[in-house]
Amino acid sequence: MTTEEKLQVLTESHVRLMTESEVFWSRHKEFAAEQDREWERQRERWSQYEVQRQEDRERGLAMDRRIVDLVSGIGELIRKSPTT
């Protein structure tokens, strides 16, 4: 094989390697960007979950207060009612 042929083979190999490298990094960037988008979607879902959880907690506490008031009112009625 002549030097010129060796240089041609080497050049072709180099071009192929560089092309494969560019394709790899392009795909990697796309993959990383999708992972970032998925992470943002997950953070948004988690944020919505936390808001919902806090609202549920507040509703539960309000219901607890109403139950306590109701039971206290019933107890007061029983206490004030004449016994027969």
PyMOL commands that set and color helices and strands:
alter all, ss='L'
color gray80, all
select helices_A, chain A and resi 3-80
alter helices_A, ss='H'
color red, helices_A
deselect
rebuild
show_as cartoon
